């Protein structure tokens, strides 16, 4: 079947197809993301040439498959220039792709690639960092146009899996949120859509009986919400996020990450993030909570 024929056949049956394209930097978590989707019941294809995307979706629709995930990376680099045309054809056929881009900082990728003792696909005879920089340049356009960017520089594979499962585990009809607590001393999450600072609240770290506990425990949570401004802060952020989420829905943005930061990510941000996520869920916004730095020394 030619690509043109696939496009002509797709509109009649491909409207129910949901297509996620997984791409990003080598060592950032593409494989983990694909495995999570596979466990959720998605039909997953790894390293498919971009020119075959339209035909794949048409075949999936004909076979009654309604959720397809495809991993695209620089192994098919000779066809990367075809992607804009292919994405346009898919959208015209009623299957606009959702683009998930996983990323990580260069030094993190170097450490991961070195630990698994595998060469970078673009490394050639040069140093590893040259291959990483070449890959980042090749993928810059895809990253800029991604529906969701997840930076895994400071997250575990489990945390990545939780995010992917939350975003793609349900339907595509509603904006899905992730509220992430973090510590500023460990860096601001690069993939956050909104960042809020709760360091204006007194730090439980300096209360001896609270220091060993976390914001998930009642003594710390009660202390945080007994402080002036804590309750009002959560109410205002909840209202803001609700308003923004409605706008995201209108504009077709399906995912957003709200980051709540304190100094270390153990007390204030954890308590506030948990409460905010609970309130957003109660308001009808599907929201997951993730504590990026909890347990980190």
PyMOL commands that set and color helices and strands:
alter all, ss='L'
color gray80, all
select helices_A, chain A and resi 3-10+14-16+30-39+50-62+74-92+106-116+128-144+157-168+184-186+204-206+208-211+218-225+230-251+268-282
alter helices_A, ss='H'
color red, helices_A
select strands_A, chain A and resi 18-24+43-46+67-71+98-103+148-151+176-183+194-197+255-262+287-291
alter strands_A, ss='S'
color yellow, strands_A
deselect
rebuild
show_as cartoon
